[in-house]
Amino acid sequence: MPAARKRTRRYDSAKIRAAVLAQFEHVRAAVLTLTPEQLALPTRLGGWTVRDLATHLTVAVESISRNIDRPEPPKQEVTLMEWPFATAAVAGKVRDDTRKIAAEWELDELYTRVAARIAERLPATPDQRLIQARVGAMPLGDFLVTRTVELVVHTDDLNAATGLDIPFDRQALAACTRLLADALAVKAPGGAVEVRIPPYAVVQCVEGPRHTRGTPPNVVETDPLTWIRLATGRTEWAAALDEARVSASGERADLSGLLPVMT
């Protein structure tokens, strides 16, 4: 795991809470329209069907309520900036739990139950309350930011698999973009390359001369969804360049060796 820098970015609690609920509602409304044939379609997540993916999104959100109901851990174990690098270690357990739940529940019942539980549990729980996430104990406020990543990334996966156009809540998309951009800066600290993801994030990364004024000598620019796909391995760097979804100028502006940031 890369050494995570001291957290500097602050997230607006009210906006993050609203974003998680809004994005989950976007997903729920779309999933409940899917036919059995659509639910059986493959996704770009190896071995997962659309039904598996739709179930996983309820698992990602239900983890908020489930962890609120558990005893509070004695101390924090994971920071927000460590989270993107810690998830790979628990991917197998997440996959197994998702398939078990998918075999036991109908999606309409599952989504209704999860929506009701988070609506009941979340408002009364402060951001500072520690919860026992899979990767380690962390404050609820930070955990909610990680849920925007789960929801946005997998909403995009659902759209790709089904041809749906599930909308993205603006605040959820912004938080997901920023966290994954900051994770790149943790993975490759430095100031030689400026990565721009308008309108949500700008970070500097990669060892070398730090840019201080004027036009940076090494610049990467892309849109939020392309960045999210690059950062999570859904899109290859070379393909994004070929399709003009990324612009990269400067001899240090090749990020292919640093991607994906999160797997």
BAVEXGU-817909 format. One line per field, with one value per residue (C-alpha): residue in one letter; x, y, z. Coordinates in steps of 0.1 Angstrom, whole numbers, always signed. Each point is the difference from the previous one (the first is absolute). Layout:
N
aa (A | ...) $
X (X | ...) $
Y (Y | ...) $
Z (Z | ...) $
END
This chain:
263
aa (M | P | A | A | R | K | R | T | R | R | Y | D | S | A | K | I | R | A | A | V | L | A | Q | F | E | H | V | R | A | A | V | L | T | L | T | P | E | Q | L | A | L | P | T | R | L | G | G | W | T | V | R | D | L | A | T | H | L | T | V | A | V | E | S | I | S | R | N | I | D | R | P | E | P | P | K | Q | E | V | T | L | M | E | W | P | F | A | T | A | A | V | A | G | K | V | R | D | D | T | R | K | I | A | A | E | W | E | L | D | E | L | Y | T | R | V | A | A | R | I | A | E | R | L | P | A | T | P | D | Q | R | L | I | Q | A | R | V | G | A | M | P | L | G | D | F | L | V | T | R | T | V | E | L | V | V | H | T | D | D | L | N | A | A | T | G | L | D | I | P | F | D | R | Q | A | L | A | A | C | T | R | L | L | A | D | A | L | A | V | K | A | P | G | G | A | V | E | V | R | I | P | P | Y | A | V | V | Q | C | V | E | G | P | R | H | T | R | G | T | P | P | N | V | V | E | T | D | P | L | T | W | I | R | L | A | T | G | R | T | E | W | A | A | A | L | D | E | A | R | V | S | A | S | G | E | R | A | D | L | S | G | L | L | P | V | M | T) $
X (+0 | +14 | +7 | -31 | +6 | -17 | -35 | -5 | -32 | -32 | -34 | -33 | -18 | -35 | +8 | +17 | -29 | -25 | +22 | +1 | -38 | -6 | +23 | -14 | -35 | +11 | +13 | -31 | -24 | +20 | +6 | -36 | -8 | +24 | -13 | +12 | +19 | +18 | +8 | +17 | +23 | +37 | +18 | +36 | +7 | +12 | -26 | -26 | -34 | -21 | -20 | +32 | +10 | -34 | +2 | +35 | -12 | -25 | +28 | +21 | -27 | -13 | +35 | -7 | -31 | +16 | +31 | -19 | -19 | +33 | +19 | +22 | +37 | +25 | +22 | +4 | +20 | -3 | +0 | -20 | +31 | +10 | -34 | +6 | +31 | -16 | -30 | +17 | +8 | -37 | -13 | -4 | -22 | -21 | -6 | -10 | -24 | -15 | -8 | -14 | -24 | -9 | -11 | -21 | -18 | -22 | +14 | -32 | -2 | +37 | +1 | -31 | +15 | +34 | -16 | -22 | +29 | +24 | -28 | -6 | +36 | +20 | -16 | +5 | +37 | +28 | +29 | +25 | -15 | +25 | -13 | +16 | +4 | +14 | +34 | +1 | -16 | -6 | -23 | -34 | +5 | +30 | -18 | -28 | +25 | +11 | -36 | -1 | +28 | -18 | -32 | +14 | +24 | -26 | -27 | +23 | +5 | -38 | -4 | +28 | -16 | -36 | -1 | -19 | +8 | -2 | +8 | +28 | -6 | +23 | +13 | +6 | +19 | +21 | +9 | +9 | +22 | +18 | +7 | +15 | +20 | +14 | +8 | +22 | +19 | +5 | +12 | +24 | +9 | +17 | -8 | +13 | -34 | -32 | -31 | -32 | -34 | -24 | -21 | +8 | +37 | +35 | +30 | +37 | +19 | +32 | +35 | +19 | +2 | -31 | -20 | -5 | -14 | -10 | -10 | +12 | +25 | -18 | -38 | -27 | -36 | -31 | -37 | -12 | -14 | +30 | +22 | -21 | +3 | +37 | +5 | -19 | +13 | -32 | +19 | +36 | +22 | +10 | -37 | -10 | +28 | -9 | -36 | +9 | -17 | +33 | +25 | +35 | +29 | +35 | +26 | -12 | -37 | -3 | -20 | -3 | +24 | -20 | -34 | -23 | +1 | -26 | -8) $
Y (+0 | +34 | +23 | +21 | +37 | +20 | +6 | +36 | -1 | +6 | -12 | +16 | -25 | +11 | -2 | -35 | -14 | +13 | -12 | -36 | -1 | +16 | -22 | -31 | +11 | +5 | -35 | -15 | +17 | -15 | -34 | -7 | +5 | -27 | -31 | -36 | +0 | +32 | -12 | -30 | +21 | -1 | +30 | +13 | -14 | -35 | -26 | +25 | +2 | +32 | -16 | -6 | +36 | +14 | -21 | +12 | +36 | -8 | -17 | +32 | +22 | -24 | -1 | +35 | -12 | -33 | +17 | +26 | -28 | -16 | +10 | +30 | -10 | +13 | +18 | +10 | -25 | +14 | +35 | +11 | +3 | -36 | -14 | -1 | -22 | -23 | -13 | -26 | -21 | -4 | -4 | -38 | +3 | +27 | -22 | -30 | +20 | +16 | -33 | -14 | +29 | -1 | -36 | +8 | +32 | +15 | +33 | +20 | -12 | +5 | +36 | +9 | -14 | +17 | +33 | -1 | -10 | +28 | +26 | -11 | -4 | +27 | +33 | -8 | -10 | +27 | +0 | -5 | -33 | -28 | -30 | -34 | +0 | -31 | +16 | +13 | +25 | +35 | +30 | -2 | +33 | -15 | -32 | +18 | +16 | -35 | -9 | +26 | -18 | -33 | +15 | +20 | -26 | -28 | +23 | +4 | -38 | -5 | +25 | -17 | -34 | +8 | +31 | +19 | +37 | +1 | +36 | +10 | +22 | +30 | -1 | -38 | +3 | +29 | -19 | -31 | +19 | +19 | -30 | -19 | +30 | +4 | -37 | +5 | +28 | -24 | -28 | +23 | +29 | +30 | +31 | -7 | -8 | +19 | -22 | +20 | -15 | +30 | +11 | -21 | -5 | +10 | -18 | +0 | -33 | -18 | +8 | +27 | +38 | +16 | +24 | +33 | +25 | +3 | -29 | -33 | -19 | -33 | +0 | -28 | +10 | -21 | -1 | -15 | -33 | -7 | +7 | -23 | -28 | +5 | +1 | -33 | -19 | +2 | +19 | -3 | +30 | -6 | -5 | +33 | +18 | -15 | +10 | +35 | -4 | +10 | +27 | -4 | +25 | -2 | -27 | -10 | +0 | -38 | -14 | -35 | -15 | +15 | -13 | -13 | +17 | -23 | -36) $
Z (+0 | -9 | +29 | +3 | +5 | +26 | -11 | -12 | -21 | +19 | -11 | +8 | +22 | -10 | -37 | +4 | +19 | -25 | -29 | +13 | +4 | -34 | -19 | +16 | -9 | -36 | -1 | +17 | -24 | -29 | +13 | +7 | -37 | -11 | -16 | +9 | -33 | +9 | +35 | -15 | -23 | +7 | +13 | -4 | +35 | -7 | +8 | +13 | -16 | +1 | +29 | +19 | -5 | +9 | +32 | +8 | -1 | +28 | +20 | -4 | +14 | +26 | +14 | +14 | +20 | +10 | +13 | +19 | +18 | +11 | +32 | -6 | -5 | +26 | -25 | -37 | -21 | -35 | -14 | -30 | -21 | +9 | -10 | -38 | +4 | +26 | -19 | -21 | +30 | +8 | -35 | +3 | +31 | -16 | -31 | +21 | +22 | -30 | -17 | +32 | +3 | -37 | +4 | +31 | -9 | -27 | -11 | +6 | +36 | +5 | -13 | +21 | +31 | -4 | -9 | +31 | +23 | -11 | +2 | +36 | +12 | -18 | +12 | +36 | -2 | +1 | -25 | +28 | +11 | -8 | -19 | -7 | -38 | -18 | -4 | +36 | +23 | -13 | +7 | -16 | -18 | -18 | -7 | -17 | -24 | -9 | -8 | -27 | -17 | +3 | -13 | -29 | -12 | +0 | -15 | -29 | -1 | -1 | -28 | -20 | +4 | -6 | -23 | +27 | +7 | +37 | +10 | +23 | +30 | -5 | +36 | -1 | -33 | +14 | +32 | -19 | -24 | +27 | +22 | -29 | -12 | +36 | +0 | -31 | +18 | +29 | -22 | -20 | +23 | -17 | -20 | -35 | -15 | +3 | -4 | -8 | +1 | -5 | +17 | +31 | +6 | -7 | +16 | -4 | +1 | -12 | +12 | -17 | -3 | +17 | -21 | +18 | -26 | -36 | -22 | +15 | -22 | +5 | -1 | -2 | -4 | -3 | +9 | +33 | -13 | -22 | +31 | +22 | -27 | -2 | +37 | +5 | -30 | -21 | -28 | -12 | -2 | -36 | -11 | +18 | -18 | -34 | +4 | +11 | +34 | +16 | -9 | +12 | -6 | +12 | +3 | +35 | -8 | -7 | +29 | -14 | +25 | +29 | -11 | +13 | +33 | +16 | -9) $
END
